Every structure is written in C-alpha cells, then in structure tokens.
Amino acid sequence: MTVTEWCSLALTTAGAFFFFAGTVGVLRFPDVYTRLHALTKADGLGLGLIVLGLIVRTQGWTEVCQLALIWILVMVSSATACHLVARAALGTGVRLWRRPG
C-alpha cells in the first residue's frame, strides 16, 4: 500500500469511529438535548474525516468539489434538523435532565 492509501484508510477509519461514538451517545445520553449534541457533533466530524479520506484518493478537482459540496450540504441540513428537533422539544415542554441528588 502507498502512503496515500494509508492516509485514506486512517482518515476513513477515524471517521467511522466518530460515527460510532455519535451512535453510542444517542443510545446512552439521558435527554433529547444531549443526544442531539452528540449526534450532530460526532457525525459532522465523522463525515468530514471520511470526506477527507475520500478526497485523498480522488483523481481530479471535480470529485473534490462534489465531495466538499456533499459535506457542506449535510452539515447545513444536520444543523437545521437539530435546531428544529430541539425547538420542538422545547416547545412541547421536554425538560433538561438533572442529575439526582
């Protein structure tokens, strides 16, 4: 394997780790607000790392621009969806989790 392939593998593996960490956060955190935070932050970074890993292996600028556009559109839609879900939860009276004691 070449250095480019190793870098691509390392970046995509790191991205997959952050996707996994975001999934664990969604399953383990106690309320909707912390779950949204874990999901949007980890998935945004995970997708960014995977896109970088794919950009390393591309042949031309067209593919680089397409991958960057995909990442930007997903980031915008993820932030918008997170805001809408958090606002709906706040509007319906979902309370923040408080540590007992």
C-alpha positions, 0 to 999 in steps of 0.5 A: 500500500502507498502512503496515500492509501494509508492516509485514506484508510486512517482518515476513513477509519477515524471517521467511522469511529466518530460515527460510532461514538455519535451512535453510542451517545444517542443510545446512552445520553439521558435527554433529547438535548444531549443526544442531539449534541452528540449526534450532530457533533460526532457525525459532522466530524465523522463525515468530514474525516471520511470526506477527507479520506475520500478526497485523498484518493480522488483523481481530479478537482471535480470529485473534490468539489462534489465531495466538499459540496456533499459535506457542506450540504449535510452539515447545513441540513444536520444543523437545521434538523437539530435546531428544529428537533430541539425547538420542538422539544422545547416547545412541547415542554421536554425538560433538561435532565438533572442529575439526582441528588 
